[in-house]
Amino acid sequence: METTNDTTNEQVLLRISDREFITSKSTLSHKSTLFEALFSNRWNNQRPDGSYFIDADPDLFEHILRYCRRGIFPLFYDRTCGHNYTLYFQLLQEARYFGIDGLREWLEEEKYLKAVKIVRSVKSLDGPEIQTREARLANIEQQYFPHWATRKVFVCPRGLGQHRGNPGLCGKKCAQVQGDEEAIYEDESFLVEMVVVENKLVFDMQQCFPVPQ
């Protein structure tokens, strides 16, 4: 398939520091006033090989180009560190430099904060529920806060574990060992309830898409 002159003229090679990016002029000029001016007849910054040199950070320009291509706002977040505010600030400066108003406004107004929400819920488990195991989604973290209490528990004179807590199981042999001594009871801790605090990480992807005009 032959390449038309229009297609050839539309493609552009950008040299950003020591890296090269190939895209289309319309992709950049539709979002960026700087590229709109750069590709016009007003400026003559094209190099002899047809490329354009831009003095910018190539790692940041990756995000600029992604936004220009699809119009999706960037989200730099992970559960451990939260939002990467340094990267947001650096990208904001690039958006201002390249004249990308949509991205600039989104970053200045910190709209990325609306894209990530922590939904917290608290529930109390007691009885059989405490022993219940359940699978949970990867975006959910749970913290457990046990409530303990103390109760008196019967101890078998012969030290039999199966008789512990139930003197009715002791027979003649146990009575012989006990003799005239009083029954032995000791303190034992037991779990009354378990308070579960659940933090659910919710991504609102709609916040990263441009609002239809």
FITI-698890 format. One record per residue (C-alpha): residue number from 1; residue in one letter; chain; x, y, z. Coordinates in Angstrom, 3 decimals, always signed. Layout:
NODE num residu chaine u v w
NODE NUM a A X Y Z
...
//
This chain:
NODE num residu chaine u v w
NODE 1 m A +0.000 +0.000 +0.000
NODE 2 e A +1.474 +3.340 -1.040
NODE 3 t A +1.743 +6.224 +1.389
NODE 4 t A +0.056 +9.405 +0.204
NODE 5 n A +1.695 +12.798 +0.563
NODE 6 d A -0.994 +13.831 +3.061
NODE 7 t A -0.177 +10.854 +5.270
NODE 8 t A +3.556 +11.534 +5.005
NODE 9 n A +3.114 +15.199 +5.893
NODE 10 e A +0.846 +14.301 +8.810
NODE 11 q A +3.373 +12.007 +10.498
NODE 12 v A +5.921 +13.719 +12.701
NODE 13 l A +9.110 +12.646 +14.462
NODE 14 l A +9.853 +14.362 +17.764
NODE 15 r A +13.240 +14.232 +19.428
NODE 16 i A +12.693 +14.711 +23.154
NODE 17 s A +16.103 +14.814 +24.833
NODE 18 d A +17.688 +11.465 +23.855
NODE 19 r A +14.462 +9.718 +22.827
NODE 20 e A +12.304 +9.716 +19.713
NODE 21 f A +8.511 +9.791 +19.485
NODE 22 i A +6.516 +9.229 +16.304
NODE 23 t A +2.945 +10.449 +16.136
NODE 24 s A +0.739 +12.674 +13.987
NODE 25 k A +0.666 +16.449 +13.887
NODE 26 s A -3.087 +16.532 +14.398
NODE 27 t A -2.825 +14.390 +17.547
NODE 28 l A -0.610 +17.033 +19.134
NODE 29 s A -2.027 +20.243 +17.671
NODE 30 h A -5.642 +19.418 +18.615
NODE 31 k A -4.709 +19.483 +22.298
NODE 32 s A -1.602 +21.693 +22.470
NODE 33 t A -1.347 +25.350 +21.487
NODE 34 l A +2.452 +25.040 +21.406
NODE 35 f A +2.373 +22.248 +18.830
NODE 36 e A -0.350 +24.034 +16.906
NODE 37 a A +2.005 +26.989 +16.503
NODE 38 l A +5.049 +24.767 +15.935
NODE 39 f A +3.451 +23.008 +12.965
NODE 40 s A +2.124 +26.221 +11.430
NODE 41 n A +3.934 +28.399 +8.935
NODE 42 r A +4.706 +30.953 +11.639
NODE 43 w A +7.608 +28.932 +13.002
NODE 44 n A +10.359 +27.218 +11.076
NODE 45 n A +11.855 +24.891 +13.671
NODE 46 q A +11.871 +21.749 +11.575
NODE 47 r A +15.295 +20.124 +11.376
NODE 48 p A +16.890 +19.123 +8.043
NODE 49 d A +15.824 +15.499 +8.560
NODE 50 g A +12.193 +16.581 +9.071
NODE 51 s A +12.142 +16.030 +12.822
NODE 52 y A +11.478 +18.502 +15.622
NODE 53 f A +13.618 +18.867 +18.731
NODE 54 i A +11.787 +19.579 +21.993
NODE 55 d A +13.748 +20.308 +25.155
NODE 56 a A +11.627 +18.403 +27.655
NODE 57 d A +11.665 +15.381 +29.956
NODE 58 p A +10.937 +12.308 +27.790
NODE 59 d A +9.449 +10.369 +30.707
NODE 60 l A +6.934 +13.147 +31.346
NODE 61 f A +6.286 +13.542 +27.631
NODE 62 e A +5.039 +9.948 +27.546
NODE 63 h A +2.088 +11.067 +29.681
NODE 64 i A +1.593 +14.179 +27.546
NODE 65 l A +1.431 +12.069 +24.391
NODE 66 r A -0.955 +9.545 +25.953
NODE 67 y A -3.315 +12.355 +26.892
NODE 68 c A -3.110 +13.914 +23.421
NODE 69 r A -3.876 +10.582 +21.789
NODE 70 r A -6.880 +9.475 +23.855
NODE 71 g A -7.850 +12.398 +26.087
NODE 72 i A -7.708 +10.235 +29.224
NODE 73 f A -6.417 +12.018 +32.310
NODE 74 p A -3.489 +10.354 +34.135
NODE 75 l A -3.835 +8.750 +37.539
NODE 76 f A -0.704 +8.106 +39.610
NODE 77 y A -1.829 +6.157 +42.649
NODE 78 d A -0.941 +3.014 +44.536
NODE 79 r A -2.264 +1.642 +47.809
NODE 80 t A +1.051 +1.872 +49.663
NODE 81 c A +2.124 +5.428 +48.801
NODE 82 g A -1.167 +7.010 +47.762
NODE 83 h A -1.131 +9.742 +45.101
NODE 84 n A +2.206 +10.698 +43.549
NODE 85 y A +1.904 +14.455 +44.050
NODE 86 t A +5.437 +15.093 +42.798
NODE 87 l A +4.608 +13.539 +39.443
NODE 88 y A +1.315 +15.453 +39.265
NODE 89 f A +3.169 +18.733 +39.877
NODE 90 q A +5.855 +17.946 +37.292
NODE 91 l A +3.237 +17.028 +34.714
NODE 92 l A +1.316 +20.216 +35.489
NODE 93 q A +4.371 +22.277 +34.532
NODE 94 e A +4.619 +20.367 +31.256
NODE 95 a A +0.921 +20.886 +30.544
NODE 96 r A +1.396 +24.627 +31.064
NODE 97 y A +4.485 +24.656 +28.836
NODE 98 f A +2.796 +22.788 +26.002
NODE 99 g A -0.413 +24.795 +26.339
NODE 100 i A -2.690 +21.830 +27.041
NODE 101 d A -5.574 +23.541 +28.808
NODE 102 g A -7.690 +20.458 +29.509
NODE 103 l A -4.882 +18.609 +31.264
NODE 104 r A -3.674 +21.760 +33.018
NODE 105 e A -7.094 +22.498 +34.510
NODE 106 w A -7.583 +18.887 +35.606
NODE 107 l A -4.268 +18.927 +37.469
NODE 108 e A -4.638 +22.430 +38.914
NODE 109 e A -8.055 +21.589 +40.347
NODE 110 e A -6.717 +18.271 +41.711
NODE 111 k A -9.571 +16.345 +40.131
NODE 112 y A -7.560 +13.152 +40.457
NODE 113 l A -8.583 +13.163 +44.129
NODE 114 k A -12.138 +12.384 +43.038
NODE 115 a A -10.990 +9.344 +41.066
NODE 116 v A -9.885 +7.369 +44.135
NODE 117 k A -12.142 +6.830 +47.134
NODE 118 i A -11.760 +4.841 +50.341
NODE 119 v A -15.095 +3.401 +51.497
NODE 120 r A -14.924 +2.401 +55.168
NODE 121 s A -17.335 +0.101 +56.972
NODE 122 v A -17.349 -1.389 +60.475
NODE 123 k A -19.040 -4.621 +61.537
NODE 124 s A -19.075 -6.735 +64.689
NODE 125 l A -18.843 -10.535 +64.618
NODE 126 d A -19.662 -12.851 +67.483
NODE 127 g A -20.240 -16.555 +68.017
NODE 128 p A -19.829 -18.780 +64.937
NODE 129 e A -19.313 -15.759 +62.678
NODE 130 i A -15.868 -15.181 +64.173
NODE 131 q A -14.638 -18.494 +62.771
NODE 132 t A -16.029 -17.850 +59.304
NODE 133 r A -13.478 -17.488 +56.535
NODE 134 e A -14.434 -15.567 +53.459
NODE 135 a A -12.696 -14.618 +50.234
NODE 136 r A -12.386 -10.922 +49.559
NODE 137 l A -11.463 -8.799 +46.572
NODE 138 a A -7.928 -7.486 +46.160
NODE 139 n A -9.108 -3.888 +46.610
NODE 140 i A -10.304 -4.579 +50.168
NODE 141 e A -8.202 -4.398 +53.316
NODE 142 q A -9.505 -5.504 +56.694
NODE 143 q A -8.359 -4.728 +60.227
NODE 144 y A -9.413 -6.915 +63.147
NODE 145 f A -9.952 -5.685 +66.707
NODE 146 p A -10.758 -8.516 +69.162
NODE 147 h A -12.712 -7.986 +72.408
NODE 148 w A -11.578 -10.421 +75.078
NODE 149 a A -13.169 -11.307 +78.443
NODE 150 t A -12.280 -13.633 +81.338
NODE 151 r A -14.293 -16.502 +82.790
NODE 152 k A -13.775 -19.149 +85.501
NODE 153 v A -13.161 -22.625 +84.077
NODE 154 f A -13.231 -25.918 +85.981
NODE 155 v A -9.948 -27.836 +86.072
NODE 156 c A -10.014 -31.627 +86.413
NODE 157 p A -8.125 -32.858 +89.515
NODE 158 r A -6.392 -35.421 +87.321
NODE 159 g A -5.492 -32.765 +84.753
NODE 160 l A -7.527 -34.362 +81.952
NODE 161 g A -8.053 -31.883 +79.160
NODE 162 q A -11.324 -33.448 +78.025
NODE 163 h A -12.794 -32.787 +81.487
NODE 164 r A -11.786 -29.129 +81.463
NODE 165 g A -14.780 -26.855 +81.906
NODE 166 n A -17.188 -29.740 +82.549
NODE 167 p A -17.032 -31.220 +86.088
NODE 168 g A -19.835 -33.646 +85.177
NODE 169 l A -17.330 -35.682 +83.158
NODE 170 c A -15.235 -36.430 +86.239
NODE 171 g A -15.832 -39.838 +87.844
NODE 172 k A -14.645 -41.763 +90.882
NODE 173 k A -10.975 -41.592 +89.991
NODE 174 c A -11.146 -37.825 +89.742
NODE 175 a A -13.015 -37.636 +93.067
NODE 176 q A -10.370 -39.784 +94.739
NODE 177 v A -7.616 -37.478 +93.528
NODE 178 q A -9.524 -34.403 +94.638
NODE 179 g A -10.293 -35.811 +98.086
NODE 180 d A -11.554 -33.165 +100.466
NODE 181 e A -10.064 -30.300 +98.453
NODE 182 e A -12.368 -27.744 +96.866
NODE 183 a A -12.901 -27.839 +93.133
NODE 184 i A -10.281 -25.909 +91.204
NODE 185 y A -11.257 -23.118 +88.846
NODE 186 e A -8.893 -20.891 +86.934
NODE 187 d A -9.260 -17.771 +84.812
NODE 188 e A -9.466 -18.292 +81.071
NODE 189 s A -9.651 -15.643 +78.371
NODE 190 f A -12.214 -16.016 +75.610
NODE 191 l A -13.147 -14.025 +72.554
NODE 192 v A -16.427 -12.161 +72.988
NODE 193 e A -16.598 -10.398 +69.638
NODE 194 m A -14.457 -9.320 +66.725
NODE 195 v A -14.773 -5.814 +65.312
NODE 196 v A -13.820 -5.744 +61.636
NODE 197 v A -12.924 -2.449 +59.955
NODE 198 e A -13.039 -2.779 +56.180
NODE 199 n A -11.387 -0.284 +53.832
NODE 200 k A -12.457 -0.676 +50.222
NODE 201 l A -10.459 +1.069 +47.515
NODE 202 v A -12.781 +2.318 +44.771
NODE 203 f A -11.558 +3.761 +41.462
NODE 204 d A -14.021 +6.043 +39.707
NODE 205 m A -12.701 +5.747 +36.167
NODE 206 q A -15.270 +8.219 +34.864
NODE 207 q A -13.291 +10.983 +36.571
NODE 208 c A -10.397 +10.249 +34.194
NODE 209 f A -12.444 +10.717 +31.038
NODE 210 p A -13.175 +14.152 +29.596
NODE 211 v A -16.663 +15.521 +30.135
NODE 212 p A -18.604 +15.543 +26.829
NODE 213 q A -19.205 +19.036 +25.564
//
